[in-house]
Amino acid sequence: MYAFQATIVALGEVMGGPMSEEQQKRLWTLLGIVLKGHIVTSFTYKQFAGIAALVERVFASEFEVVVGGKSLGAAAVSRRSEIEIADFDRLASKMEGVRMSSNELKDVLELIKESG
């Protein structure tokens, strides 16, 4: 098993079910990672924790919530806290004047803002 496959399996454990091929492709694209068989793609604990938090926020609504063996459906995913909402509502003003070589980080932050 390649390191990136182990990461996907671990993310599935975090989310309570396996990630689909489409979700995996979206994740790697979002992270800007191009998978190649001859290149080892592995992550530190802190990197994995960040990726898991991103996956939870962005993909949570696509996973089924099961409690005590009973499905609550994807709608049971927790909503953002008031502090998180306030933080991300000010995202545009916080990003003013911040210079970036590309818009990828801004795009990720906007995706997180809109995801929950």
C-alpha positions as CSV (number, residue, x, y, z in Angstrom):
1,M,0.0,0.0,0.0
2,Y,1.3,3.4,-0.9
3,A,1.5,6.1,1.8
4,F,-1.2,8.2,0.1
5,Q,-3.5,5.2,0.2
6,A,-2.9,4.7,3.9
7,T,-3.8,8.4,4.3
8,I,-7.1,7.9,2.5
9,V,-7.9,4.8,4.6
10,A,-7.1,6.8,7.8
11,L,-9.3,9.7,6.6
12,G,-12.1,7.2,6.0
13,E,-11.7,6.1,9.6
14,V,-12.0,9.7,10.7
15,M,-15.1,10.3,8.6
16,G,-16.8,7.0,9.5
17,G,-16.7,5.6,6.0
18,P,-14.5,5.3,2.9
19,M,-13.9,8.3,0.7
20,S,-15.1,7.8,-2.9
21,E,-12.8,8.1,-5.8
22,E,-14.3,11.4,-6.7
23,Q,-13.8,12.8,-3.1
24,Q,-10.2,11.6,-3.2
25,K,-9.6,13.4,-6.5
26,R,-11.1,16.6,-5.2
27,L,-9.0,16.3,-2.0
28,W,-5.7,15.9,-3.9
29,T,-6.6,18.7,-6.3
30,L,-7.6,21.0,-3.4
31,L,-4.3,20.3,-1.7
32,G,-2.4,20.8,-5.0
33,I,-0.9,17.3,-4.8
34,V,-0.3,15.3,-8.0
35,L,0.1,11.6,-7.1
36,K,2.8,9.7,-9.0
37,G,3.7,6.1,-8.3
38,H,7.4,6.7,-8.2
39,I,7.1,9.6,-5.7
40,V,6.4,8.9,-2.0
41,T,3.6,11.1,-0.7
42,S,3.5,10.9,3.0
43,F,2.5,13.3,5.8
44,T,3.6,14.2,9.3
45,Y,1.2,13.9,12.1
46,K,0.5,17.7,12.1
47,Q,0.0,17.6,8.3
48,F,-2.4,14.7,8.6
49,A,-4.3,16.5,11.4
50,G,-4.7,19.5,9.2
51,I,-5.8,17.4,6.2
52,A,-8.3,15.5,8.4
53,A,-9.8,18.9,9.7
54,L,-10.1,20.1,6.1
55,V,-11.8,16.8,5.0
56,E,-14.2,17.0,7.9
57,R,-15.2,20.5,7.1
58,V,-15.4,20.2,3.3
59,F,-16.7,16.7,2.9
60,A,-18.7,16.1,6.1
61,S,-22.1,16.7,4.4
62,E,-21.3,13.9,2.0
63,F,-20.9,11.3,4.7
64,E,-23.7,9.4,6.5
65,V,-23.8,9.9,10.3
66,V,-24.5,6.6,12.2
67,V,-25.1,6.6,15.9
68,G,-25.8,3.4,17.8
69,G,-26.1,1.5,14.5
70,K,-28.9,3.9,13.4
71,S,-28.3,6.2,10.3
72,L,-29.1,9.8,10.9
73,G,-28.2,10.7,7.3
74,A,-25.8,13.4,6.1
75,A,-28.0,16.2,7.5
76,A,-27.0,15.3,11.0
77,V,-23.5,16.8,10.5
78,S,-22.8,19.5,13.0
79,R,-23.0,23.1,11.9
80,R,-20.3,25.8,12.5
81,S,-20.1,27.5,15.8
82,E,-20.9,31.2,16.2
83,I,-17.3,32.1,16.6
84,E,-16.3,30.2,13.4
85,I,-19.2,31.9,11.5
86,A,-18.1,35.3,12.7
87,D,-14.4,34.5,11.8
88,F,-15.2,33.4,8.3
89,D,-17.7,36.1,7.6
90,R,-14.9,38.6,7.9
91,L,-12.7,36.6,5.6
92,A,-12.8,39.0,2.7
93,S,-11.8,42.0,4.9
94,K,-9.0,39.9,6.5
95,M,-7.6,39.0,3.1
96,E,-7.5,42.6,1.9
97,G,-3.9,43.7,1.5
98,V,-2.6,40.1,1.8
99,R,-0.3,39.4,-1.1
100,M,-0.2,35.8,-2.4
101,S,1.6,34.4,-5.3
102,S,-1.5,32.5,-6.3
103,N,-5.1,32.4,-5.2
104,E,-5.0,28.7,-4.1
105,L,-5.0,29.5,-0.3
106,K,-7.8,32.1,-0.8
107,D,-9.8,29.5,-2.7
108,V,-9.3,26.9,0.1
109,L,-10.4,29.4,2.7
110,E,-13.5,30.4,0.6
111,L,-14.3,26.7,0.2
112,I,-14.1,26.2,4.0
113,K,-16.2,29.3,4.6
114,E,-19.0,28.1,2.2
115,S,-18.9,24.4,3.4
116,G,-20.7,24.7,6.6
